[in-house]
Amino acid sequence: MDGTIHVGDLQGITQRESSSTWLAEATILVHDGEHAVVGDALVTTVWNTPASSSFPVECVTDSAGVCTVSLGGISKDTESVALTVEMLSLPDYSYAPADNHDADGDSDGTTIVVAR
């Protein structure tokens, strides 16, 4: 064990909320330095919209190393929003953002764009 943690996958989905709004959701998977899943990690993220507003959201990974954050009330006129992982925190581990990755390639492991 090397004592580091990083993002192992980011996934984004959308849901229609009403005729004028939609919801973006992102799932974050956290790995340790040996690519094992990590539970109980605090994930700090920021949603960014085209209007340059930012919305910080935190979640804690479950035993499968996964947590989910969402942003609702997005105007149907907004084509996409982006989620950026700002920090991973877990006692006795350090965050290694350079190790972030995404196996399926729909993000760079740090930021994902969720399109309406």
NORHUBEL-V37797 format. One record per run of one state. SS is the DSSP state (2 for helix, 1 for strand, 0 for the rest). FROM is the first residue (numbers start at 1). TO is the last residue. Records with the same first field share a line. If there is no record, write none. Layout:
SS: FROM-TO ; FROM-TO
This chain:
0: 1-3 ; 17-20 ; 33-36 ; 38-41 ; 49-53 ; 61-65 ; 76-79 ; 90-93 ; 96-96 ; 100-110 ; 116-116
1: 4-16 ; 21-32 ; 37-37 ; 42-48 ; 54-60 ; 66-75 ; 80-89 ; 94-95 ; 111-115
2: 97-99
